[in-house]
Amino acid sequence: MVIEEGVAEPQEIDEMWRIFIRSGRAPFELMDRVGLDVVLAIEEHYAAVRPELPAGPRKLLRDQIDRGWLGTKTGRGFYDYAAGPGGDDSGCDRGAG
């Protein structure tokens, strides 16, 4: 996985997504909004159905969750939200890691 191997940060991937896909909401921003705990539950279901899926994305999500970073609902996920828990993502710090 690109992030797990240190090749790119979530913010860099989101920026590439915006450039090439021309979509306002990028994958890591969307995961923060949905909630990393919810995303992990979905990923765990997929992995149960398709065990050949790589474990890296689930490990990355577990690491974030273990830190208490669930996304916008806790004020921190893949991004640090200046607006605080439950705030809108206009406080998204694109430089946070």
MOBELFEN-V545728 format. One record per backbone hydrogen bond with DSSP energy under -0.5 kcal/mol. NH is the residue of the N-H (numbers start at 0). CO is the residue of the C=O. If there is no record, write none. Layout:
# MOBELFEN-V545728
NH/CO ; NH/CO
This chain:
# MOBELFEN-V545728
4/0 ; 5/2 ; 6/1 ; 7/1 ; 11/8 ; 12/8 ; 13/9 ; 14/10 ; 15/11 ; 16/12 ; 17/13 ; 18/14 ; 19/15 ; 20/16 ; 21/16 ; 21/17 ; 25/23 ; 29/25 ; 30/26 ; 31/27 ; 32/28 ; 33/29 ; 34/30 ; 35/69 ; 38/34 ; 39/35 ; 40/36 ; 41/37 ; 42/38 ; 43/39 ; 44/40 ; 45/41 ; 46/42 ; 47/43 ; 48/44 ; 49/45 ; 52/49 ; 58/54 ; 59/55 ; 60/56 ; 61/57 ; 62/58 ; 63/59 ; 64/60 ; 65/61 ; 66/62 ; 66/63 ; 67/64 ; 68/63 ; 69/67 ; 70/75 ; 71/31 ; 73/70 ; 74/70 ; 75/70 ; 76/78 ; 79/92 ; 80/74 ; 80/78 ; 81/79 ; 81/90 ; 83/80 ; 85/71 ; 86/71 ; 86/83 ; 90/87 ; 91/88 ; 92/79 ; 93/91 ; 95/92
